[in-house]
Amino acid sequence: MGHRPGRSSGELEIVNQPLIDARDAVLEEKAKAVPVGKKVDDLIYPLSEIRRRDRGEGSETTNRIDQRAVGLKKEAAESEAIGSRRTIARLKADVTAAEESTWASSFPSAS
């Protein structure tokens, strides 16, 4: 594969609709991933507070139940975040394929 345009400043890049669509899909998925990451972060604080309470006074049974419930929510959010990262990786591969296809169709003798 030869050098592809658009990889450094000062070069023009040839784009087509499939490439634009592939890049848009990556951006949309990244936008969806932000709230998922925030959800994980939001659950870390209550979990640490419950663990802190467990070291002090209070109802151990209630704290264990709370910790388990928050822990399950955190695990679900982390699983969702992993799914988002996998989707983003797949979509980035689609962008690379679209870039290569655009390059190959624009400069058939260079491929």
C-alpha positions, -999 to 999 in steps of 0.1 A, spaced: 0 0 0 14 34 -9 12 66 11 -24 77 16 -33 114 14 -47 131 45 -22 116 69 0 147 73 -6 185 71 -4 202 37 -19 173 17 -53 171 2 -75 142 10 -99 125 -13 -131 115 4 -163 98 -7 -196 92 10 -187 58 24 -156 73 41 -177 102 55 -203 77 68 -176 55 84 -161 85 102 -195 98 113 -203 63 127 -171 64 148 -179 99 162 -215 89 170 -203 58 189 -177 78 208 -205 103 218 -226 73 231 -196 60 250 -191 92 271 -222 88 292 -213 51 297 -179 60 310 -195 86 333 -219 60 346 -190 38 356 -173 68 373 -205 77 391 -208 43 406 -172 41 418 -178 69 444 -208 53 461 -190 20 461 -160 35 478 -183 53 503 -200 20 512 -166 4 517 -155 33 539 -187 29 560 -180 -9 563 -147 -1 581 -166 22 605 -198 18 625 -231 10 609 -252 -19 598 -229 -44 581 -258 -63 566 -272 -32 549 -237 -21 538 -231 -55 522 -264 -54 504 -258 -18 492 -222 -27 482 -235 -57 462 -262 -37 444 -238 -9 435 -212 -34 425 -236 -52 401 -246 -18 386 -209 -10 382 -201 -43 365 -230 -38 341 -218 -3 332 -182 -16 328 -195 -43 305 -214 -17 284 -182 4 282 -162 -26 270 -189 -32 243 -186 5 233 -149 2 230 -152 -29 208 -177 -12 186 -155 19 182 -125 -4 173 -146 -21 147 -159 12 133 -123 25 131 -114 -5 111 -143 3 88 -128 39 84 -94 24 75 -110 1 49 -130 30 35 -98 51 33 -80 23 15 -109 18 -8 -111 55 -16 -73 56 -22 -73 25 -44 -103 37 -65 -88 72 -69 -53 60 -78 -56 25 -93 -20 22 -104 -6 32 -70 -22 3 -51 
